[in-house]
Amino acid sequence: MPAIEFNPKLPGVAFSGRDSIWRSMNIDSTNPTWQLIFPSTYGNVYDIASCKADSNILYTVCGPNHLFRSDNAMAATPNFNNLAIPGSNYNLYSGQLATYGKNPNVVYLVREDSIYRSNDKGLSWTNITYNLPGVYIFQIICDDYSNNERVFVLAGNCVYYKDTTTNTWTNYSSAYGLPSIATINKMMLYSDGTSASVLRVATFGRGVWECPINNNMVPAIDFKSDKQYICTGDTIHFSKNIYNDTSFAWSFPGGTPSSSTADSPVIVYNTVGTYNVSLRASGQSGSDTVTKTGYINVSNGSTTPFTEGFEGAAYPPAGWQLFSQTGFNWQLTNTAGGFGQSAHCIVFDNYHGWGQVIMPMLLLFHQKWI
């Protein structure tokens, strides 16, 4: 399988190679073009790493025993330098590379069951295998948002991590309850520098799992409800989404109860009005609060007869709600209208799944004539 590499700082650039290295400067176009930048005669290309701290630096592992670096990878004709390979066994058939987004001099190299770090762009190396279990290392990822150069490796059937503050690898799978029976095929790091950052692993037969990585950040908070527009006396179910918390508390002014520490509280609103909802969470590094202003709207309903021609400037109209689990919602269109009174309607393409449109509450009367 060809190696391929992208750099988040260069969204239109890609590098790929099987026995030579090619570069595309317009990978995001309909018909991208490729340029040969390294016609290697050293065997298969096993890995490519574009330095996230300096886009001009590019590393590649070519089997069975060659490591190269270019310091002008974005030039018209890049130059590549052959680097010394660490260790006594020069087999690089399983070579893996990783760079660090905050230091252009740092690069990591994995060789089967060993891992090496260089702080001078591969001119010299330090063995940092330490207490890893001596099993095959499938993958290495460096957290670019970490201030202490945090590194994750997939070794055997477990994920391990360390940073520059320690010479010991920690079993992350054990610490955070990742599956240890199913085979882990791949890991991916989502990090934006907040406590919402997570490590995800894909397993064979046990699905995809995730766990937090930034335990030195204040909690990341969000919440939602099953309804926002209700009549008096109705109930609303709330649910939270918090990373990196040790405790949390809800606040429901105007609701009953007015506060809660339940994961999914059920709140009743008995009085007409518009109400805020707040969720506060605390963690090891501090606290934060999210308040959604005017989130809950309680009324006695609209009177009948009721019509909506979708002719207003706002969509959805006031009091209407759209819900979707696929990202596709009911859309406003002028391809049809209603009863000759409107030039617009709303439509949903159910090829993409399903979506809900909820109209405002109506106050219905039943009259009995005698």
BALOBA-1460 file (C-alpha; in Angstrom, 3 decimals):
// residues 370
<rec num="1" residu="m" x="0.000" y="0.000" z="0.000"/>
<rec num="2" residu="p" x="1.430" y="3.418" z="-0.916"/>
<rec num="3" residu="a" x="2.380" y="5.795" z="1.888"/>
<rec num="4" residu="i" x="0.484" y="9.076" z="1.946"/>
<rec num="5" residu="e" x="0.935" y="12.205" z="4.057"/>
<rec num="6" residu="f" x="-0.981" y="15.441" z="4.639"/>
<rec num="7" residu="n" x="-0.067" y="18.524" z="6.633"/>
<rec num="8" residu="p" x="-2.891" y="20.502" z="8.354"/>
<rec num="9" residu="k" x="-1.041" y="23.742" z="7.603"/>
<rec num="10" residu="l" x="-1.055" y="22.941" z="3.869"/>
<rec num="11" residu="p" x="-4.645" y="21.903" z="3.048"/>
<rec num="12" residu="g" x="-4.010" y="21.673" z="-0.689"/>
<rec num="13" residu="v" x="-0.791" y="19.644" z="-0.476"/>
<rec num="14" residu="a" x="-0.274" y="15.881" z="-0.299"/>
<rec num="15" residu="f" x="2.726" y="13.546" z="-0.546"/>
<rec num="16" residu="s" x="2.473" y="9.942" z="-1.678"/>
<rec num="17" residu="g" x="4.844" y="7.171" z="-2.651"/>
<rec num="18" residu="r" x="5.307" y="3.473" z="-3.241"/>
<rec num="19" residu="d" x="8.877" y="3.302" z="-4.573"/>
<rec num="20" residu="s" x="9.300" y="7.058" z="-5.230"/>
<rec num="21" residu="i" x="7.750" y="10.189" z="-3.706"/>
<rec num="22" residu="w" x="5.231" y="12.354" z="-5.501"/>
<rec num="23" residu="r" x="3.776" y="15.712" z="-4.482"/>
<rec num="24" residu="s" x="0.444" y="17.302" z="-5.337"/>
<rec num="25" residu="m" x="-0.051" y="21.030" z="-4.777"/>
<rec num="26" residu="n" x="-3.766" y="20.916" z="-5.636"/>
<rec num="27" residu="i" x="-5.076" y="17.765" z="-3.971"/>
<rec num="28" residu="d" x="-8.342" y="19.547" z="-3.186"/>
<rec num="29" residu="s" x="-9.132" y="20.132" z="-6.872"/>
<rec num="30" residu="t" x="-11.340" y="17.947" z="-9.071"/>
<rec num="31" residu="n" x="-8.334" y="16.679" z="-11.059"/>
<rec num="32" residu="p" x="-5.208" y="16.996" z="-8.899"/>
<rec num="33" residu="t" x="-1.815" y="16.882" z="-10.563"/>
<rec num="34" residu="w" x="1.285" y="15.129" z="-9.209"/>
<rec num="35" residu="q" x="4.994" y="15.878" z="-9.520"/>
<rec num="36" residu="l" x="7.808" y="13.390" z="-8.946"/>
<rec num="37" residu="i" x="10.083" y="14.962" z="-6.298"/>
<rec num="38" residu="f" x="12.167" y="11.959" z="-5.134"/>
<rec num="39" residu="p" x="12.841" y="9.209" z="-7.716"/>
<rec num="40" residu="s" x="14.125" y="6.732" z="-5.146"/>
<rec num="41" residu="t" x="16.161" y="3.675" z="-6.068"/>
<rec num="42" residu="y" x="16.283" y="2.480" z="-2.448"/>
<rec num="43" residu="g" x="13.206" y="0.234" z="-2.392"/>
<rec num="44" residu="n" x="9.649" y="0.696" z="-1.173"/>
<rec num="45" residu="v" x="8.555" y="3.847" z="0.612"/>
<rec num="46" residu="y" x="7.241" y="2.729" z="4.026"/>
<rec num="47" residu="d" x="6.363" y="6.060" z="5.601"/>
<rec num="48" residu="i" x="6.329" y="9.810" z="4.921"/>
<rec num="49" residu="a" x="6.161" y="12.559" z="7.555"/>
<rec num="50" residu="s" x="5.645" y="16.240" z="6.812"/>
<rec num="51" residu="c" x="6.911" y="18.353" z="9.709"/>
<rec num="52" residu="k" x="3.967" y="20.197" z="11.261"/>
<rec num="53" residu="a" x="6.236" y="22.884" z="12.724"/>
<rec num="54" residu="d" x="8.028" y="23.596" z="9.420"/>
<rec num="55" residu="s" x="6.272" y="22.594" z="6.202"/>
<rec num="56" residu="n" x="9.544" y="22.627" z="4.282"/>
<rec num="57" residu="i" x="10.829" y="19.604" z="6.217"/>
<rec num="58" residu="l" x="9.853" y="16.177" z="4.936"/>
<rec num="59" residu="y" x="11.045" y="12.753" z="6.148"/>
<rec num="60" residu="t" x="10.713" y="9.401" z="4.438"/>
<rec num="61" residu="v" x="11.612" y="5.811" z="5.260"/>
<rec num="62" residu="c" x="12.715" y="3.719" z="2.272"/>
<rec num="63" residu="g" x="13.356" y="0.033" z="2.757"/>
<rec num="64" residu="p" x="15.136" y="-1.796" z="3.834"/>
<rec num="65" residu="n" x="17.572" y="0.576" z="5.553"/>
<rec num="66" residu="h" x="17.309" y="4.200" z="4.405"/>
<rec num="67" residu="l" x="16.001" y="7.342" z="6.081"/>
<rec num="68" residu="f" x="15.897" y="10.669" z="4.227"/>
<rec num="69" residu="r" x="15.117" y="14.287" z="5.093"/>
<rec num="70" residu="s" x="14.362" y="17.217" z="2.822"/>
<rec num="71" residu="d" x="14.643" y="20.787" z="4.137"/>
<rec num="72" residu="n" x="13.017" y="22.316" z="1.062"/>
<rec num="73" residu="a" x="10.127" y="19.960" z="0.368"/>
<rec num="74" residu="m" x="7.975" y="22.765" z="-1.058"/>
<rec num="75" residu="a" x="10.635" y="23.880" z="-3.550"/>
<rec num="76" residu="a" x="10.315" y="23.192" z="-7.264"/>
<rec num="77" residu="t" x="13.050" y="20.546" z="-6.994"/>
<rec num="78" residu="p" x="13.494" y="19.393" z="-3.373"/>
<rec num="79" residu="n" x="16.798" y="17.977" z="-2.123"/>
<rec num="80" residu="f" x="16.942" y="14.900" z="0.137"/>
<rec num="81" residu="n" x="19.724" y="13.996" z="2.614"/>
<rec num="82" residu="n" x="20.457" y="10.464" z="3.751"/>
<rec num="83" residu="l" x="20.345" y="10.202" z="7.572"/>
<rec num="84" residu="a" x="21.998" y="7.747" z="9.923"/>
<rec num="85" residu="i" x="19.704" y="5.030" z="11.245"/>
<rec num="86" residu="p" x="19.735" y="4.384" z="15.005"/>
<rec num="87" residu="g" x="20.201" y="0.928" z="16.488"/>
<rec num="88" residu="s" x="22.224" y="-2.101" z="15.515"/>
<rec num="89" residu="n" x="19.620" y="-3.785" z="13.317"/>
<rec num="90" residu="y" x="19.198" y="-1.737" z="10.160"/>
<rec num="91" residu="n" x="15.906" y="-3.284" z="9.062"/>
<rec num="92" residu="l" x="13.401" y="-0.467" z="8.485"/>
<rec num="93" residu="y" x="10.664" y="-2.490" z="6.824"/>
<rec num="94" residu="s" x="8.320" y="-1.360" z="9.625"/>
<rec num="95" residu="g" x="9.630" y="2.180" z="9.980"/>
<rec num="96" residu="q" x="7.162" y="4.750" z="11.330"/>
<rec num="97" residu="l" x="7.746" y="8.505" z="11.628"/>
<rec num="98" residu="a" x="6.152" y="11.334" z="13.648"/>
<rec num="99" residu="t" x="6.938" y="15.035" z="14.055"/>
<rec num="100" residu="y" x="6.034" y="17.540" z="16.774"/>
<rec num="101" residu="g" x="4.070" y="20.655" z="15.854"/>
<rec num="102" residu="k" x="5.842" y="22.974" z="18.301"/>
<rec num="103" residu="n" x="9.460" y="22.114" z="17.526"/>
<rec num="104" residu="p" x="10.779" y="21.621" z="13.968"/>
<rec num="105" residu="n" x="13.898" y="19.857" z="15.263"/>
<rec num="106" residu="v" x="12.023" y="16.948" z="16.867"/>
<rec num="107" residu="v" x="11.277" y="13.744" z="14.984"/>
<rec num="108" residu="y" x="10.405" y="10.220" z="16.170"/>
<rec num="109" residu="l" x="11.312" y="6.946" z="14.462"/>
<rec num="110" residu="v" x="9.796" y="3.541" z="15.213"/>
<rec num="111" residu="r" x="11.658" y="0.369" z="14.297"/>
<rec num="112" residu="e" x="9.655" y="-2.783" z="15.019"/>
<rec num="113" residu="d" x="9.624" y="-2.910" z="18.860"/>
<rec num="114" residu="s" x="11.830" y="0.147" z="19.504"/>
<rec num="115" residu="i" x="11.281" y="3.888" z="19.384"/>
<rec num="116" residu="y" x="13.845" y="6.666" z="18.969"/>
<rec num="117" residu="r" x="13.708" y="10.449" z="19.362"/>
<rec num="118" residu="s" x="15.886" y="13.083" z="17.692"/>
<rec num="119" residu="n" x="16.093" y="16.751" z="18.695"/>
<rec num="120" residu="d" x="18.297" y="17.759" z="15.738"/>
<rec num="121" residu="k" x="16.191" y="16.657" z="12.728"/>
<rec num="122" residu="g" x="17.540" y="13.126" z="12.645"/>
<rec num="123" residu="l" x="21.279" y="13.780" z="12.938"/>
<rec num="124" residu="s" x="21.448" y="11.948" z="16.278"/>
<rec num="125" residu="w" x="19.024" y="9.683" z="18.138"/>
<rec num="126" residu="t" x="18.080" y="8.645" z="21.683"/>
<rec num="127" residu="n" x="16.426" y="5.312" z="22.422"/>
<rec num="128" residu="i" x="13.236" y="6.035" z="24.415"/>
<rec num="129" residu="t" x="11.774" y="2.535" z="24.346"/>
<rec num="130" residu="y" x="12.233" y="2.318" z="28.143"/>
<rec num="131" residu="n" x="9.538" y="0.078" z="29.684"/>
<rec num="132" residu="l" x="7.520" y="-0.694" z="26.552"/>
<rec num="133" residu="p" x="6.706" y="-4.431" z="26.489"/>
<rec num="134" residu="g" x="8.979" y="-5.399" z="23.563"/>
<rec num="135" residu="v" x="6.141" y="-6.024" z="21.091"/>
<rec num="136" residu="y" x="5.628" y="-4.742" z="17.569"/>
<rec num="137" residu="i" x="4.767" y="-1.027" z="17.433"/>
<rec num="138" residu="f" x="2.139" y="-0.413" z="14.778"/>
<rec num="139" residu="q" x="1.657" y="3.356" z="15.014"/>
<rec num="140" residu="i" x="2.966" y="6.538" z="16.649"/>
<rec num="141" residu="i" x="1.218" y="9.921" z="17.069"/>
<rec num="142" residu="c" x="2.572" y="13.114" z="18.635"/>
<rec num="143" residu="d" x="0.104" y="15.568" z="20.220"/>
<rec num="144" residu="d" x="0.888" y="18.910" z="18.589"/>
<rec num="145" residu="y" x="-1.083" y="20.860" z="21.207"/>
<rec num="146" residu="s" x="0.775" y="19.343" z="24.133"/>
<rec num="147" residu="n" x="3.320" y="21.652" z="25.768"/>
<rec num="148" residu="n" x="5.396" y="18.695" z="26.952"/>
<rec num="149" residu="e" x="5.561" y="16.708" z="23.712"/>
<rec num="150" residu="r" x="3.058" y="13.991" z="24.520"/>
<rec num="151" residu="v" x="3.408" y="10.860" z="22.356"/>
<rec num="152" residu="f" x="1.034" y="7.917" z="21.878"/>
<rec num="153" residu="v" x="2.088" y="4.557" z="20.452"/>
<rec num="154" residu="l" x="0.026" y="1.525" z="19.507"/>
<rec num="155" residu="a" x="2.165" y="-1.380" z="20.699"/>
<rec num="156" residu="g" x="0.821" y="-4.907" z="20.507"/>
<rec num="157" residu="n" x="-2.800" y="-4.621" z="21.544"/>
<rec num="158" residu="c" x="-2.484" y="-1.591" z="23.826"/>
<rec num="159" residu="v" x="-1.970" y="2.157" z="23.601"/>
<rec num="160" residu="y" x="0.887" y="3.698" z="25.621"/>
<rec num="161" residu="y" x="1.902" y="7.302" z="26.127"/>
<rec num="162" residu="k" x="4.664" y="9.427" z="27.613"/>
<rec num="163" residu="d" x="5.937" y="12.997" z="27.487"/>
<rec num="164" residu="t" x="9.227" y="14.775" z="28.110"/>
<rec num="165" residu="t" x="8.618" y="14.939" z="31.870"/>
<rec num="166" residu="t" x="9.084" y="11.194" z="32.370"/>
<rec num="167" residu="n" x="11.116" y="8.207" z="31.183"/>
<rec num="168" residu="t" x="8.199" y="5.818" z="31.732"/>
<rec num="169" residu="w" x="5.472" y="4.777" z="29.324"/>
<rec num="170" residu="t" x="1.937" y="4.570" z="30.769"/>
<rec num="171" residu="n" x="-0.532" y="1.950" z="29.598"/>
<rec num="172" residu="y" x="-3.337" y="4.208" z="28.369"/>
<rec num="173" residu="s" x="-5.598" y="1.282" z="27.511"/>
<rec num="174" residu="s" x="-5.559" y="0.112" z="31.114"/>
<rec num="175" residu="a" x="-5.889" y="3.609" z="32.578"/>
<rec num="176" residu="y" x="-8.946" y="4.532" z="30.508"/>
<rec num="177" residu="g" x="-10.639" y="1.198" z="29.930"/>
<rec num="178" residu="l" x="-9.948" y="0.738" z="26.235"/>
<rec num="179" residu="p" x="-10.734" y="-2.810" z="25.015"/>
<rec num="180" residu="s" x="-7.918" y="-5.268" z="25.642"/>
<rec num="181" residu="i" x="-9.446" y="-8.368" z="24.045"/>
<rec num="182" residu="a" x="-10.257" y="-7.085" z="20.559"/>
<rec num="183" residu="t" x="-7.420" y="-6.251" z="18.184"/>
<rec num="184" residu="i" x="-6.845" y="-2.512" z="17.779"/>
<rec num="185" residu="n" x="-6.345" y="-1.757" z="14.108"/>
<rec num="186" residu="k" x="-5.859" y="2.002" z="14.159"/>
<rec num="187" residu="m" x="-5.708" y="4.982" z="16.496"/>
<rec num="188" residu="m" x="-6.474" y="8.623" z="15.776"/>
<rec num="189" residu="l" x="-5.919" y="11.746" z="17.815"/>
<rec num="190" residu="y" x="-8.390" y="14.626" z="17.857"/>
<rec num="191" residu="s" x="-6.818" y="17.540" z="19.706"/>
<rec num="192" residu="d" x="-7.803" y="21.207" z="19.620"/>
<rec num="193" residu="g" x="-5.956" y="22.163" z="22.787"/>
<rec num="194" residu="t" x="-9.061" y="21.893" z="24.969"/>
<rec num="195" residu="s" x="-10.417" y="19.226" z="27.269"/>
<rec num="196" residu="a" x="-12.662" y="18.087" z="24.400"/>
<rec num="197" residu="s" x="-9.582" y="16.431" z="22.872"/>
<rec num="198" residu="v" x="-9.861" y="12.660" z="22.588"/>
<rec num="199" residu="l" x="-7.964" y="9.589" z="21.482"/>
<rec num="200" residu="r" x="-9.968" y="7.192" z="19.301"/>
<rec num="201" residu="v" x="-9.137" y="3.576" z="18.496"/>
<rec num="202" residu="a" x="-10.727" y="1.288" z="15.913"/>
<rec num="203" residu="t" x="-10.942" y="-2.386" z="16.825"/>
<rec num="204" residu="f" x="-11.638" y="-5.599" z="14.991"/>
<rec num="205" residu="g" x="-15.124" y="-6.663" z="16.048"/>
<rec num="206" residu="r" x="-15.528" y="-4.318" z="19.032"/>
<rec num="207" residu="g" x="-16.291" y="-0.990" z="17.342"/>
<rec num="208" residu="v" x="-14.646" y="2.405" z="17.820"/>
<rec num="209" residu="w" x="-13.707" y="3.659" z="21.298"/>
<rec num="210" residu="e" x="-12.568" y="7.028" z="22.604"/>
<rec num="211" residu="c" x="-11.126" y="8.470" z="25.796"/>
<rec num="212" residu="p" x="-10.000" y="11.954" z="26.899"/>
<rec num="213" residu="i" x="-6.367" y="13.034" z="26.616"/>
<rec num="214" residu="n" x="-6.242" y="16.546" z="28.077"/>
<rec num="215" residu="n" x="-6.720" y="16.035" z="31.794"/>
<rec num="216" residu="n" x="-4.935" y="19.330" z="32.487"/>
<rec num="217" residu="m" x="-7.727" y="21.433" z="30.963"/>
<rec num="218" residu="v" x="-10.934" y="22.797" z="32.455"/>
<rec num="219" residu="p" x="-14.009" y="20.771" z="31.432"/>
<rec num="220" residu="a" x="-15.581" y="21.190" z="27.997"/>
<rec num="221" residu="i" x="-19.352" y="21.489" z="28.401"/>
<rec num="222" residu="d" x="-22.429" y="21.218" z="26.240"/>
<rec num="223" residu="f" x="-26.005" y="20.066" z="26.715"/>
<rec num="224" residu="k" x="-29.255" y="19.672" z="24.809"/>
<rec num="225" residu="s" x="-32.933" y="18.970" z="25.400"/>
<rec num="226" residu="d" x="-35.618" y="17.007" z="23.610"/>
<rec num="227" residu="k" x="-37.838" y="20.136" z="23.380"/>
<rec num="228" residu="q" x="-37.437" y="23.889" z="23.639"/>
<rec num="229" residu="y" x="-40.993" y="25.111" z="22.976"/>
<rec num="230" residu="i" x="-43.660" y="23.705" z="25.289"/>
<rec num="231" residu="c" x="-46.995" y="24.468" z="26.907"/>
<rec num="232" residu="t" x="-47.350" y="25.066" z="30.633"/>
<rec num="233" residu="g" x="-47.111" y="21.878" z="32.654"/>
<rec num="234" residu="d" x="-45.055" y="20.005" z="30.055"/>
<rec num="235" residu="t" x="-41.807" y="18.179" z="30.859"/>
<rec num="236" residu="i" x="-38.422" y="18.480" z="29.157"/>
<rec num="237" residu="h" x="-35.644" y="15.870" z="29.181"/>
<rec num="238" residu="f" x="-32.082" y="17.245" z="29.303"/>
<rec num="239" residu="s" x="-28.802" y="15.469" z="28.535"/>
<rec num="240" residu="k" x="-25.213" y="16.601" z="29.003"/>
<rec num="241" residu="n" x="-21.962" y="16.204" z="27.091"/>
<rec num="242" residu="i" x="-18.960" y="16.949" z="29.310"/>
<rec num="243" residu="y" x="-15.289" y="16.010" z="29.001"/>
<rec num="244" residu="n" x="-12.821" y="15.962" z="31.870"/>
<rec num="245" residu="d" x="-15.164" y="16.687" z="34.781"/>
<rec num="246" residu="t" x="-15.225" y="15.460" z="38.359"/>
<rec num="247" residu="s" x="-18.575" y="17.053" z="39.278"/>
<rec num="248" residu="f" x="-21.372" y="19.015" z="37.645"/>
<rec num="249" residu="a" x="-24.603" y="20.835" z="38.526"/>
<rec num="250" residu="w" x="-27.633" y="22.007" z="36.530"/>
<rec num="251" residu="s" x="-29.595" y="25.231" z="37.027"/>
<rec num="252" residu="f" x="-33.183" y="25.560" z="35.758"/>
<rec num="253" residu="p" x="-34.668" y="28.936" z="36.753"/>
<rec num="254" residu="g" x="-38.431" y="28.765" z="36.343"/>
<rec num="255" residu="g" x="-38.405" y="24.964" z="36.295"/>
<rec num="256" residu="t" x="-39.245" y="22.262" z="38.806"/>
<rec num="257" residu="p" x="-36.868" y="21.258" z="40.219"/>
<rec num="258" residu="s" x="-34.810" y="24.414" z="39.758"/>
<rec num="259" residu="s" x="-31.497" y="22.556" z="40.107"/>
<rec num="260" residu="s" x="-30.193" y="19.019" z="39.669"/>
<rec num="261" residu="t" x="-27.076" y="16.860" z="39.729"/>
<rec num="262" residu="a" x="-28.635" y="14.069" z="37.640"/>
<rec num="263" residu="d" x="-27.060" y="13.005" z="34.361"/>
<rec num="264" residu="s" x="-30.354" y="13.401" z="32.469"/>
<rec num="265" residu="p" x="-32.759" y="15.504" z="34.535"/>
<rec num="266" residu="v" x="-36.473" y="15.807" z="33.738"/>
<rec num="267" residu="i" x="-37.823" y="19.312" z="34.371"/>
<rec num="268" residu="v" x="-41.402" y="20.656" z="34.487"/>
<rec num="269" residu="y" x="-42.240" y="24.254" z="33.579"/>
<rec num="270" residu="n" x="-45.581" y="25.490" z="34.948"/>
<rec num="271" residu="t" x="-45.419" y="29.223" z="34.158"/>
<rec num="272" residu="v" x="-45.456" y="31.048" z="30.838"/>
<rec num="273" residu="g" x="-42.090" y="32.643" z="30.063"/>
<rec num="274" residu="t" x="-38.657" y="32.329" z="28.502"/>
<rec num="275" residu="y" x="-35.994" y="30.685" z="30.653"/>
<rec num="276" residu="n" x="-32.233" y="30.229" z="30.725"/>
<rec num="277" residu="v" x="-30.550" y="26.892" z="31.413"/>
<rec num="278" residu="s" x="-27.036" y="26.551" z="32.872"/>
<rec num="279" residu="l" x="-24.654" y="23.644" z="33.378"/>
<rec num="280" residu="r" x="-21.539" y="24.052" z="35.524"/>
<rec num="281" residu="a" x="-18.748" y="21.471" z="35.640"/>
<rec num="282" residu="s" x="-15.589" y="21.239" z="37.707"/>
<rec num="283" residu="g" x="-12.391" y="19.317" z="37.017"/>
<rec num="284" residu="q" x="-8.863" y="18.972" z="38.284"/>
<rec num="285" residu="s" x="-7.772" y="22.206" z="36.606"/>
<rec num="286" residu="g" x="-10.780" y="24.440" z="37.239"/>
<rec num="287" residu="s" x="-14.448" y="25.002" z="36.490"/>
<rec num="288" residu="d" x="-16.568" y="26.391" z="33.706"/>
<rec num="289" residu="t" x="-20.247" y="27.188" z="33.122"/>
<rec num="290" residu="v" x="-22.311" y="27.151" z="29.941"/>
<rec num="291" residu="t" x="-25.537" y="29.165" z="29.963"/>
<rec num="292" residu="k" x="-27.990" y="29.076" z="27.072"/>
<rec num="293" residu="t" x="-30.035" y="32.271" z="27.236"/>
<rec num="294" residu="g" x="-33.743" y="32.053" z="26.451"/>
<rec num="295" residu="y" x="-33.320" y="28.331" z="25.787"/>
<rec num="296" residu="i" x="-36.757" y="27.228" z="27.025"/>
<rec num="297" residu="n" x="-39.958" y="28.886" z="25.782"/>
<rec num="298" residu="v" x="-43.196" y="28.172" z="27.680"/>
<rec num="299" residu="s" x="-46.553" y="29.413" z="26.373"/>
<rec num="300" residu="n" x="-50.255" y="28.610" z="26.395"/>
<rec num="301" residu="g" x="-50.046" y="27.807" z="22.690"/>
<rec num="302" residu="s" x="-51.207" y="29.616" z="19.564"/>
<rec num="303" residu="t" x="-54.895" y="29.965" z="18.883"/>
<rec num="304" residu="t" x="-56.666" y="28.344" z="15.956"/>
<rec num="305" residu="p" x="-57.158" y="28.619" z="13.073"/>
<rec num="306" residu="f" x="-53.428" y="28.440" z="12.422"/>
<rec num="307" residu="t" x="-51.637" y="28.803" z="9.088"/>
<rec num="308" residu="e" x="-47.993" y="29.089" z="8.062"/>
<rec num="309" residu="g" x="-46.999" y="29.975" z="4.513"/>
<rec num="310" residu="f" x="-43.227" y="30.259" z="5.176"/>
<rec num="311" residu="e" x="-43.176" y="33.719" z="3.635"/>
<rec num="312" residu="g" x="-41.318" y="35.421" z="6.496"/>
<rec num="313" residu="a" x="-37.671" y="36.440" z="6.446"/>
<rec num="314" residu="a" x="-36.683" y="33.954" z="9.161"/>
<rec num="315" residu="y" x="-36.490" y="30.202" z="8.655"/>
<rec num="316" residu="p" x="-37.509" y="28.253" z="10.578"/>
<rec num="317" residu="p" x="-40.251" y="30.636" z="11.700"/>
<rec num="318" residu="a" x="-40.483" y="31.627" z="15.353"/>
<rec num="319" residu="g" x="-41.538" y="28.685" z="17.500"/>
<rec num="320" residu="w" x="-40.710" y="26.040" z="14.895"/>
<rec num="321" residu="q" x="-37.987" y="23.465" z="15.590"/>
<rec num="322" residu="l" x="-35.844" y="21.281" z="13.324"/>
<rec num="323" residu="f" x="-34.211" y="18.042" z="14.469"/>
<rec num="324" residu="s" x="-31.919" y="15.716" z="12.522"/>
<rec num="325" residu="q" x="-29.452" y="12.941" z="13.356"/>
<rec num="326" residu="t" x="-27.829" y="13.029" z="9.924"/>
<rec num="327" residu="g" x="-27.202" y="16.748" z="9.410"/>
<rec num="328" residu="f" x="-29.938" y="16.996" z="6.768"/>
<rec num="329" residu="n" x="-33.003" y="19.060" z="7.710"/>
<rec num="330" residu="w" x="-36.245" y="20.263" z="6.240"/>
<rec num="331" residu="q" x="-35.445" y="22.948" z="3.651"/>
<rec num="332" residu="l" x="-37.342" y="26.019" z="2.477"/>
<rec num="333" residu="t" x="-38.183" y="25.991" z="-1.238"/>
<rec num="334" residu="n" x="-40.223" y="28.017" z="-3.717"/>
<rec num="335" residu="t" x="-40.986" y="25.086" z="-6.031"/>
<rec num="336" residu="a" x="-44.480" y="24.830" z="-4.570"/>
<rec num="337" residu="g" x="-46.870" y="26.782" z="-2.363"/>
<rec num="338" residu="g" x="-49.967" y="26.187" z="-0.334"/>
<rec num="339" residu="f" x="-53.577" y="26.735" z="-1.474"/>
<rec num="340" residu="g" x="-52.694" y="29.724" z="-3.590"/>
<rec num="341" residu="q" x="-51.836" y="31.754" z="-0.505"/>
<rec num="342" residu="s" x="-48.081" y="31.134" z="-0.444"/>
<rec num="343" residu="a" x="-45.191" y="30.757" z="-2.896"/>
<rec num="344" residu="h" x="-43.117" y="28.668" z="-0.493"/>
<rec num="345" residu="c" x="-43.157" y="25.334" z="1.295"/>
<rec num="346" residu="i" x="-40.699" y="23.102" z="3.129"/>
<rec num="347" residu="v" x="-39.367" y="19.806" z="1.822"/>
<rec num="348" residu="f" x="-37.230" y="16.939" z="3.146"/>
<rec num="349" residu="d" x="-35.075" y="14.578" z="1.062"/>
<rec num="350" residu="n" x="-35.598" y="11.281" z="2.890"/>
<rec num="351" residu="y" x="-32.828" y="9.598" z="0.912"/>
<rec num="352" residu="h" x="-30.466" y="10.912" z="3.592"/>
<rec num="353" residu="g" x="-32.408" y="9.502" z="6.540"/>
<rec num="354" residu="w" x="-35.030" y="11.279" z="8.553"/>
<rec num="355" residu="g" x="-35.627" y="14.666" z="10.113"/>
<rec num="356" residu="q" x="-38.282" y="16.197" z="12.297"/>
<rec num="357" residu="v" x="-40.044" y="19.527" z="12.020"/>
<rec num="358" residu="i" x="-42.020" y="20.555" z="15.101"/>
<rec num="359" residu="m" x="-44.574" y="23.334" z="14.815"/>
<rec num="360" residu="p" x="-45.575" y="25.639" z="17.665"/>
<rec num="361" residu="m" x="-47.991" y="24.477" z="20.330"/>
<rec num="362" residu="l" x="-51.676" y="25.060" z="19.505"/>
<rec num="363" residu="l" x="-54.431" y="25.800" z="21.969"/>
<rec num="364" residu="l" x="-57.364" y="23.610" z="20.898"/>
<rec num="365" residu="f" x="-60.916" y="24.126" z="22.151"/>
<rec num="366" residu="h" x="-63.734" y="21.630" z="22.115"/>
<rec num="367" residu="q" x="-67.189" y="23.210" z="21.962"/>
<rec num="368" residu="k" x="-70.427" y="21.378" z="22.598"/>
<rec num="369" residu="w" x="-73.572" y="22.909" z="21.233"/>
<rec num="370" residu="i" x="-76.905" y="22.348" z="23.023"/>
